Amino acid sequence: MVSALQCTLDPDTCEPTDTLTEQAVEFCQRVGSRATRVSDIVGRQDEAVYRAIEEGIQRVNGNAAARPYHIQKWAILERDFSISGGELGPTMKLKRLTVLEKYKDIIDSFYLE
């Protein structure tokens, strides 16, 4: 599973910035992190956030109908999904094929081990 952190958008270009949204910063604070930027977290730089996400995944897996539906590997992307980035359509629906192509290396790394 790949996931993106909520970040603010540049008002001129509508591109995702490195700055987390207020809600994302509040989440980080609740789990014991001081992160305010995506780059503070990505690449396991902030263990508190990764631990909180892992605990959430374990709760979701506990409610899964069967083991094949468990989330086993995951990664946080360096930038949020956006219309300008091509991952979202005009109605904010995820373009799955675009995400699969754009993040192919990350997704393929899940299956190397």
Beta strands, then each sheet from edge to edge (+ up, - down):
strand 1: 2-3
strand 2: 7-9
strand 3: 16-20
strand 4: 75-76
sheet 1: 1+ 4+
sheet 2: 2+ 3-
end
